[in-house]
Amino acid sequence: MKSSFLIVHLIANFVFAQNQYPVDTLLHSPKINFLEKVAILPISGWQRLSYNSSLLSCQFHPSCSNYGGQAISNHGIFHGLAITADRIIRCNPFALDYHYDMNGKFHFPDHRLIDPLQFTTTKNATNKSPLLAAGLSIVFPGTGRMYAGRFLDGIMGMWMITISGVAAYSSFKENKTMKGNLFSIMTLIFYTGEIYGAYRTAKYYQNSSYISDLN
């Protein structure tokens, strides 16, 4: 029943959205296809909560929800969801320390961590192999990030995949098929995000040379 209510709520967001929140513009954009809009729907629903509660404010700029909307819009549903999952995994209590390590910039006046969608393609400083990092995370999620130097992000990725996977298994065991399917999809998204994140960590996060069009 709760799952059905959530789906109806998301559809209502799509039908009645009036560009009140940033990703609402994507839901009405003719450049975004139907499947991409379906993927953006949960983000639209989340913004109706996060933009009305300081407790849910994101530490990054752009926020994870806006970052996810941009990712899906720019890269399509599959690649975009992987990019979004990677960001969600990185949005953890250790992000500030990693940001300092990279000499990252801060967005004023709210002092959020600037984390743009687009990076330069400069060679990393430690010669970590992006392909090896991705391969490690395929075999054992989280280990690719650890290899690339972000041990705590690897732990977070491992934890999120485990939690959603256990939730999916428990739901199917209780014959809650719809709930199980939703958690299974979530697990798959986090898994692909972990692989992408491991690759990206090894390729880009070994230096502080990145660009932003958000300043």
C-alpha positions in Angstrom: 0.0 0.0 0.0 2.8 2.4 0.9 4.7 1.6 -2.3 1.5 2.3 -4.4 1.0 5.6 -2.6 4.6 6.6 -3.3 4.2 5.8 -7.0 1.0 7.8 -7.2 2.7 10.7 -5.5 5.6 10.6 -7.9 3.2 10.6 -10.9 1.3 13.5 -9.4 4.5 15.4 -9.1 5.1 14.8 -12.8 1.6 15.8 -13.9 1.1 18.8 -11.7 4.7 20.1 -11.2 4.8 23.9 -11.9 8.5 24.5 -11.8 8.5 25.2 -8.1 11.8 23.4 -7.6 14.9 23.2 -9.8 14.4 19.7 -11.4 10.8 20.5 -12.2 12.0 22.3 -15.3 13.5 19.0 -16.5 10.2 17.2 -16.1 8.6 19.6 -18.6 11.6 19.9 -20.9 11.0 18.6 -24.5 14.7 17.6 -24.6 14.2 15.0 -21.9 12.7 11.6 -22.9 10.0 9.8 -21.0 12.3 7.3 -19.2 14.6 10.1 -18.1 11.7 11.9 -16.7 10.6 8.8 -14.8 14.1 8.6 -13.3 14.0 12.3 -12.3 10.6 11.9 -10.6 12.0 10.6 -7.3 14.4 13.6 -7.3 11.5 16.0 -7.8 9.7 14.3 -4.9 12.8 14.6 -2.7 13.3 18.3 -3.5 9.8 18.9 -2.1 11.2 17.7 1.2 14.8 18.8 1.2 14.0 22.4 0.1 11.6 22.8 3.0 13.8 21.4 5.8 17.3 22.6 6.8 17.9 19.2 8.3 17.9 17.8 4.8 20.2 20.4 3.2 23.0 18.9 1.1 26.7 19.6 1.9 27.6 19.9 -1.8 27.0 22.5 -4.4 25.2 21.7 -6.6 23.1 19.6 -4.2 22.8 15.8 -4.8 19.3 16.2 -6.2 20.3 19.0 -8.7 23.5 17.1 -9.5 21.4 14.0 -10.2 19.0 15.9 -12.4 21.9 17.3 -14.4 23.6 13.9 -14.7 20.4 12.2 -16.1 19.7 15.2 -18.4 23.3 15.3 -19.8 24.2 11.7 -19.9 21.0 9.7 -20.2 19.2 7.4 -17.8 21.7 4.6 -17.3 25.0 6.6 -17.1 23.2 9.4 -15.3 21.9 7.1 -12.6 25.3 5.7 -12.0 26.7 9.2 -11.7 23.9 10.1 -9.3 24.5 7.0 -7.1 28.2 7.8 -7.0 27.5 11.3 -5.7 25.0 10.0 -3.0 27.7 7.6 -1.8 30.2 10.4 -1.6 27.8 12.6 0.3 28.8 11.3 3.7 30.4 12.6 6.9 33.9 12.2 5.4 33.3 14.4 2.4 34.7 17.6 4.0 38.1 15.9 4.8 38.4 14.6 1.2 37.5 18.1 -0.1 40.3 19.7 1.9 42.7 17.0 0.6 41.9 18.1 -2.9 42.1 21.8 -2.1 38.5 22.0 -3.1 36.6 25.3 -3.4 33.7 26.4 -1.3 30.4 28.0 -2.4 29.6 31.2 -0.7 27.7 32.4 1.3 26.6 28.9 2.4 30.1 27.3 2.4 29.0 24.2 0.7 31.6 22.0 -1.1 31.8 22.7 -4.8 31.6 19.4 -6.6 30.9 20.0 -10.3 29.6 17.4 -12.7 32.4 18.0 -15.2 36.1 17.4 -14.6 39.2 18.0 -16.5 41.0 15.0 -18.1 44.4 15.6 -16.6 46.4 12.6 -15.6 46.2 11.7 -11.9 49.2 12.2 -9.7 49.5 8.7 -8.2 49.1 6.6 -11.4 46.2 4.5 -10.0 44.5 2.5 -12.7 40.9 3.5 -13.3 40.2 0.2 -15.0 41.7 -1.8 -12.1 39.7 0.3 -9.6 36.5 -0.4 -11.6 37.3 -4.1 -11.8 37.9 -4.4 -8.1 34.5 -2.8 -7.4 32.8 -5.2 -9.9 34.2 -8.2 -7.9 33.8 -6.7 -4.4 32.0 -3.3 -4.2 33.9 -0.7 -2.3 37.4 -2.1 -2.8 38.0 0.0 -6.0 37.6 3.3 -4.1 39.8 1.9 -1.3 42.5 1.1 -3.9 42.2 4.6 -5.4 42.7 6.2 -2.0 39.2 6.8 -0.6 38.9 4.1 1.9 35.9 5.6 3.8 34.0 6.3 0.6 34.5 2.6 -0.2 33.1 1.6 3.1 30.0 3.8 2.5 29.5 2.3 -1.0 29.8 -1.2 0.4 27.3 -0.4 3.2 24.7 1.2 1.0 24.7 -1.8 -1.5 24.5 -4.2 1.4 21.6 -2.4 3.1 19.5 -2.1 -0.1 20.3 -5.7 -1.0 19.3 -7.1 2.3 16.1 -5.0 2.2 15.3 -6.5 -1.3 15.9 -10.0 0.0 13.8 -9.5 3.0 11.0 -8.0 1.0 10.9 -10.9 -1.4 11.0 -13.3 1.5 7.9 -11.7 2.9 6.2 -11.9 -0.6 6.3 -8.1 -0.9 7.1 -8.2 -4.6 6.8 -4.5 -5.5 8.9 -3.4 -2.5 11.4 -6.1 -3.4 11.6 -4.9 -7.0 12.2 -1.3 -5.8 15.0 -2.3 -3.5 16.5 -4.5 -6.2 16.6 -1.6 -8.6 18.1 0.6 -5.9 20.8 -2.1 -5.2 21.6 -2.3 -8.9 21.9 1.5 -9.2 24.2 1.7 -6.2 26.3 -1.2 -7.6 26.8 0.5 -11.0 27.4 3.8 -9.1 30.1 2.1 -7.1 31.8 0.8 -10.2 31.6 4.2 -11.8 32.7 5.9 -8.6 35.8 3.7 -8.3 36.8 4.5 -11.9 36.2 8.2 -11.4 38.1 8.3 -8.1 41.2 6.7 -9.6 41.0 8.9 -12.7 40.2 12.3 -11.2 40.4 12.5 -7.5 44.2 12.1 -7.2 44.6 15.8 -8.0 42.8 19.1 -7.4 42.6 20.1 -11.1 38.9 20.3 -11.9 36.7 22.9 -13.5 33.4 24.3 -12.6 30.9 26.3 -14.5 29.0 27.1 -11.3 31.1 30.0 -10.0 
